Amino acid sequence: MHQSHAEILAERVRHEIANSEYSHGATSFHITVSIGVACADQTSTVDEILKKADDALYRAKLTKNAVSIGTREAA
């Protein structure tokens, strides 16, 4: 999947979750999600991909309710 497609998909998921109402028993609530996305290329190792995704998730959590994309430089 191309990075721009992954980012669009992650943003759609984040938006749907943030704009949905959830309930447990009589209690209704909203939740948010932070998403870190990493895309692999032909030379990426599993460890590099996981590091990029982990770094991106960390950045997204700093902002909260956000999507962040891992970059080669972040690996």
ABEGO torsion letter per residue (X at the ends): XBAAAAAAAAAAAAAAAAABBBBBEABBBBBBBBBBBBBBBAABBAAAAAAAAAAAAAAAAAAEGBBBBBBAAAX
